[in-house]
Amino acid sequence: MTAVLEATGLGKRYRRKWALADCTLQIPAGRVVGLVGPNGAGKSTLLNLAAGLLTATTGRIEVLGARPAQGPTELARVGFVAQDTPTYAALSIADHLRLGSRLNPGWDSSMAEDRIEQLDLDPAQRAGKLSGGQRAQLALTLAVAKRPELLILDEPIASLDPLARREFLQSLMEVVAEHQVSVVLSSHLVSDLERVCDHLIILVASRVRLAGDIDELLASHHLLTGRRRDLSTLPQDQQVISASHTDRQTTVLVRTEAPILDPAWTVEQISLEDLALAYMSTAGVGGHRDHNGRKTRGVVRR
């Protein structure tokens, strides 16, 4: 599988504090990848390293087969929209487009102007007067008009209202469909990622807890509910991700490629949001523990 981003033992330290440590992952080409994880997992640091805005303290990172931002060619191949969708408040939309054309050798003026017209934005309007959704759309326009091969989006919709989020994601999917660009989208809003992403990476404490195509991940995870039982009696091919018990009932999330044949279980499919939350809340090393503190079989793996 061709990777648009590959990191090995990647770390970034600020004085004594590690913002990212020992991160190893591969992000496949030709996908819309959702990157999720709790606060402090290292998502923004990873994406800023990929965009060339930060320099790694340890380890290695390659983007599109080269070191990030090592020259004009590499910079032109990557579009980046940061968390706060930065724009220059005193500049008009038209000023932003002119600036983009001067800074980017592959700039597509027609695309940029067409997007602004489709969004019904006034080119003379100053960015400081735009709504949050409009600023996000302007930032996306500036990123995609570079004609990048990889588009990196670091929580660009976190502060937007539901309508603005939907419009932004719709614009993003139109860009992907028309220009076949690979996308890495970081967000806490997993329900929104489910609408647009086909690949998922869960990052917890700098480490990849789960990675894969979303359809395959959802098909291989099952929520089992039944009479209370000892989880050590489960078949060996059922990897326990999380479990809870009451006096009479056990609920357990398992990962397996085999069908669930035990008639004692009620089997339910799990949503992408619940799947992500399960992996983020069971991030301990060395397996999981039941309500009595006993370790269950099955260490979370990629």
C-alpha positions, 0 to 999 in steps of 0.5 A: 500500500502506497503511503502519503504519510509515513512516520517511524518513532516520531517525537516532538519535545518542548523543553521537558514536555513531549507533545508527541513521542514514539509515533509510528504510522502509515496513512494510505494514498487515495483515501479520506482519512479520519484522525481521531484521539483524545486531547493531548494525543498528539494529533495537531503536533503530528499534522504540523510536523507533516505540513513542515511547520514543526521539526521533529525532535526524534524519529522520521517522517516522510510526506509523499515520499520526501521530508516535509517542506524541504523545498518549494516542490514539496510545499506545493504538493501539500495543502494545509488548513490549521485549527483556527482556519487562519486568514488575514483579517485586514485583507479582502477575499480577492487579496487572499487569492492574489497572495495565493497566486504569488506564493504558489507556482501551481496556483489555479486561479480559475478554481479559486475564483469559481469556488468563491463565486459558488460559495456566494462570497463577495471578493471585496469582503474583508476576511475579518468580517466573514463568519466562521464558516465563511473563513473556513471555506476561504481557508479551504479554497486557498489550500485546494487552489494549490492543486495539492496531492495531499490535503491536511485539515486539522480540526477545521470544523470544530468551532462551526455550527452544524449547518456550516460543518455540513457545507464545509464537508460537502465542499470537501467531498466535491474537491475530493471527487473532482481532483482525486486528492488524498485527505487527512482530516483530524476532528473530535466530531466522529459523527461528521467523519463517518459521513466523509471518511473511508479510513480511520486512525485512532491515536492515543498517547502518540500511538496508533490504537486502531487503523484501517478502512472504516467498513472493514473495522465496523464489520469486524467489531461486535457488541455482545450482550448476554448473561453474566459470564467469565470472559476467559471462556470466550473463543481465542479469536475474539479479542476483547476491546472493552467490557462491562458487567452488572450482577446479571449481565455482561456487555462486551465489545469484541473484534473478530473476523469469524461469525459469532455462533454462540446463541447466548449472545445478543449481537449488535453492530457498533457505530463508528463513534462508539468504536472510537470511544471504546478504543480511546477509553481502553488505552491501557497497555497490556489488555483490559480489566473487568469490573473486579480488576481482573485482566481480560484476554486481548490486547488492543492491536492495530 
